[in-house]
Amino acid sequence: MEAEASSLIVDDDGVVISTRCDQCRVMYSERNPPGEPPCSECYVDVMLENVEALQIFNIVQDQFIMGMGGPVAINHMAIHSAMALYSVKDRKSCFRKVLTLANRKIKEINSKND
């Protein structure tokens, strides 16, 4: 998840479109014969504007709020505390990005539980 989170492709409004990892998985699945992408060997560059959000997410990624079927949200106070501790300047933007990362992780975890 860490590398995948760093490869988010977002539009100008900050909405996640996909990740380079998603695109690679599709490319390998459409090969003849289909193959598995070399995820363990892949290195994804972190875009400079995503570094802080990825660092904060890595700190708070164990702060999920759990429901009966798995995680349902991430603790917002943990995010705000980590941003204050690490003196994040643009907290609003960082907060949105961390929530995006958390929601992707929640979907990933819950899809494995289905």
Residue frames relative to the residue before (quaternion, step in Angstrom):
aa qw qx qy qz dx dy dz
M 1.0000 0.0000 0.0000 0.0000 0.00 0.00 0.00
E 0.6150 0.5877 -0.3635 0.3798 3.55 0.94 -0.84
A 0.7001 0.4398 -0.2731 0.4918 3.59 0.81 -0.96
E 0.6423 0.5248 -0.3304 0.4503 3.56 0.98 -0.82
A 0.6379 0.5338 -0.3297 0.4466 3.56 0.96 -0.83
S 0.6783 0.5027 -0.2962 0.4466 3.56 1.04 -0.73
S 0.7021 0.4661 -0.2698 0.4658 3.58 1.21 -0.30
L 0.2665 0.7908 -0.5130 0.2012 3.58 1.17 0.46
I 0.1987 -0.7320 0.6402 0.1218 3.51 -1.07 0.83
V 0.0277 -0.8275 0.5584 -0.0505 3.55 -0.47 1.26
D 0.4438 -0.6569 0.5264 0.3074 3.54 -1.22 0.49
D 0.7481 -0.4190 0.2705 0.4378 3.60 -1.28 0.02
D 0.6722 0.4819 -0.2929 0.4797 3.60 1.20 -0.46
G 0.5701 -0.6192 0.3730 0.3905 3.58 1.27 0.05
V 0.4787 0.6622 -0.4408 0.3715 3.59 1.26 0.23
V 0.4281 -0.7096 0.4991 0.2533 3.57 -0.83 1.01
I 0.2574 -0.7558 0.5872 0.1330 3.55 -0.88 1.00
S 0.7101 -0.3050 0.2274 0.5924 3.56 0.85 -1.00
T 0.3999 -0.6644 0.5443 0.3198 3.52 -1.26 -0.25
R 0.6155 -0.5143 0.4269 0.4176 3.53 -1.23 0.31
C 0.6019 0.5593 -0.3527 0.4477 3.57 1.12 -0.65
D 0.6194 0.5283 -0.3410 0.4700 3.61 1.00 -0.80
Q 0.6734 0.5042 -0.2949 0.4532 3.56 0.87 -0.96
C 0.6448 0.5155 -0.3176 0.4665 3.60 1.00 -0.80
R 0.6383 0.5271 -0.3303 0.4535 3.61 0.96 -0.84
V 0.6462 0.5093 -0.3137 0.4738 3.58 0.97 -0.86
M 0.6498 0.5273 -0.3200 0.4442 3.57 0.89 -0.93
Y 0.6943 0.4629 -0.2823 0.4733 3.61 0.87 -0.90
S 0.6588 0.5139 -0.3193 0.4471 3.61 1.01 -0.73
E 0.6937 0.4693 -0.2719 0.4739 3.60 1.18 -0.55
R 0.4733 0.6646 -0.4502 0.3627 3.60 1.23 0.03
N 0.2884 -0.7365 0.5829 0.1863 3.54 -1.26 0.40
P 0.4614 -0.3637 -0.7541 0.2935 1.64 -0.65 2.41
P 0.6365 -0.5270 0.3910 0.4053 3.59 -1.22 0.46
G 0.1195 -0.8056 0.5783 0.0477 3.55 -1.08 0.69
E 0.4961 -0.6153 0.5187 0.3260 3.51 -1.38 0.08
P 0.4477 -0.6880 0.4904 0.2929 3.62 -0.86 0.88
P 0.4878 -0.6820 0.4650 0.2840 3.61 -1.10 0.64
C 0.0519 -0.8665 0.4959 0.0227 3.58 0.79 1.07
S 0.6783 0.5099 -0.3110 0.4279 3.60 0.89 -0.87
E 0.7102 0.4352 -0.2509 0.4932 3.59 1.19 -0.44
C 0.5789 0.6265 -0.3536 0.3838 3.57 1.28 -0.26
Y 0.1274 -0.7553 0.6382 0.0777 3.53 -1.14 0.73
V 0.1352 -0.7958 0.5886 0.0450 3.56 -0.76 1.07
D 0.3901 -0.7138 0.5336 0.2314 3.56 -0.80 1.03
V 0.3535 -0.7121 0.5674 0.2146 3.54 -1.02 0.85
M 0.4083 -0.6871 0.5408 0.2620 3.55 -0.84 1.00
L 0.6025 -0.6151 0.3715 0.3473 3.58 -0.89 0.94
E 0.6933 0.4879 -0.2862 0.4465 3.60 0.94 -0.86
N 0.6876 0.4617 -0.2863 0.4818 3.62 1.26 -0.14
V 0.4331 0.7361 -0.4466 0.2667 3.60 1.25 -0.20
E 0.6856 0.4837 -0.3007 0.4533 3.60 0.77 -0.99
A 0.6621 0.5091 -0.3154 0.4506 3.58 0.89 -0.91
L 0.6514 0.5025 -0.3177 0.4713 3.58 0.97 -0.79
Q 0.6359 0.5189 -0.3287 0.4672 3.59 0.99 -0.78
I 0.6710 0.4834 -0.3011 0.4748 3.59 0.90 -0.90
F 0.6388 0.5170 -0.3366 0.4597 3.60 0.93 -0.82
N 0.6490 0.5208 -0.3273 0.4477 3.60 0.92 -0.82
I 0.6409 0.5164 -0.3183 0.4704 3.60 1.12 -0.61
V 0.8041 0.3223 -0.1420 0.4789 3.59 0.86 -0.96
Q 0.4099 0.7665 -0.4413 0.2228 3.60 1.22 -0.05
D 0.6683 0.4596 -0.3175 0.4912 3.60 1.21 -0.14
Q 0.5720 0.6127 -0.3601 0.4096 3.58 1.27 0.24
F 0.2415 0.7901 -0.5263 0.2010 3.58 0.99 0.79
I 0.3567 -0.6737 0.6044 0.2315 3.53 -1.22 0.64
M 0.2461 -0.8277 0.4963 0.0894 3.54 -0.53 1.23
G 0.1783 -0.7369 0.6440 0.1025 3.52 -1.20 0.77
M 0.7596 -0.3715 0.2627 0.4648 3.57 -1.27 -0.15
G 0.7768 0.3562 -0.1791 0.4875 3.59 0.98 -0.78
G 0.7514 -0.2870 0.2004 0.5594 3.59 1.25 0.07
P 0.7583 -0.3614 0.2501 0.4815 3.59 -1.20 -0.27
V 0.1899 -0.7931 0.5721 0.0869 3.56 -1.07 0.80
A 0.7873 -0.0187 0.0380 0.6151 3.59 1.22 -0.45
I 0.3606 -0.6773 0.5742 0.2856 3.53 -1.33 -0.04
N 0.5618 -0.6191 0.4381 0.3305 3.55 -1.08 0.74
H 0.3591 -0.7652 0.4996 0.1895 3.58 -0.45 1.23
M 0.6242 0.5513 -0.3453 0.4328 3.58 1.04 -0.71
A 0.6104 0.5410 -0.3497 0.4609 3.59 1.08 -0.68
I 0.6372 0.5212 -0.3220 0.4675 3.58 1.00 -0.82
H 0.6864 0.4832 -0.2899 0.4597 3.59 0.83 -0.99
S 0.6372 0.5229 -0.3268 0.4624 3.60 1.02 -0.77
A 0.6637 0.4935 -0.3041 0.4726 3.58 0.93 -0.87
M 0.6452 0.5112 -0.3317 0.4607 3.61 0.96 -0.79
A 0.6494 0.5006 -0.3178 0.4762 3.61 1.02 -0.77
L 0.6510 0.5353 -0.3094 0.4404 3.58 0.94 -0.91
Y 0.7658 0.3382 -0.1705 0.5196 3.56 1.02 -0.84
S 0.4382 -0.7538 0.4126 0.2636 3.59 1.30 0.42
V 0.1200 0.7970 -0.5738 0.1455 3.57 0.85 1.03
K 0.3985 -0.7497 0.4828 0.2148 3.58 -0.75 1.05
D 0.7824 0.2352 -0.1233 0.5633 3.60 0.71 -1.06
R 0.1260 -0.8595 0.4935 0.0435 3.55 0.40 1.29
K 0.6188 0.5574 -0.3554 0.4244 3.58 1.02 -0.73
S 0.6801 0.4779 -0.2815 0.4794 3.57 0.87 -0.95
C 0.6539 0.5118 -0.3076 0.4645 3.57 0.93 -0.90
F 0.6352 0.5382 -0.3227 0.4503 3.59 0.96 -0.89
R 0.6541 0.5085 -0.3127 0.4646 3.61 0.91 -0.91
K 0.6742 0.4966 -0.2977 0.4585 3.57 0.92 -0.89
V 0.6440 0.5055 -0.3263 0.4725 3.60 0.97 -0.79
L 0.6337 0.5147 -0.3338 0.4714 3.61 1.00 -0.76
T 0.6259 0.5296 -0.3356 0.4638 3.59 1.01 -0.77
L 0.6580 0.4988 -0.3033 0.4756 3.57 0.93 -0.89
A 0.6588 0.5114 -0.3069 0.4585 3.58 0.94 -0.90
N 0.6607 0.5064 -0.3166 0.4547 3.60 0.92 -0.85
R 0.6255 0.5204 -0.3355 0.4747 3.59 1.04 -0.72
K 0.6630 0.4986 -0.3016 0.4700 3.57 0.96 -0.88
I 0.6266 0.5329 -0.3321 0.4617 3.60 0.99 -0.80
K 0.6537 0.5029 -0.3113 0.4721 3.59 0.92 -0.90
E 0.6469 0.5243 -0.3137 0.4564 3.58 0.96 -0.88
I 0.6766 0.4870 -0.2949 0.4670 3.59 0.86 -0.94
N 0.7069 0.4728 -0.2711 0.4508 3.58 0.84 -0.99
S 0.6201 0.5311 -0.3583 0.4527 3.59 1.07 -0.56
K 0.6250 0.5226 -0.3286 0.4778 3.59 1.15 -0.57
N 0.6643 0.5119 -0.2897 0.4611 3.59 1.18 -0.64
D 0.5840 0.6107 -0.3691 0.3869 3.61 1.20 -0.41
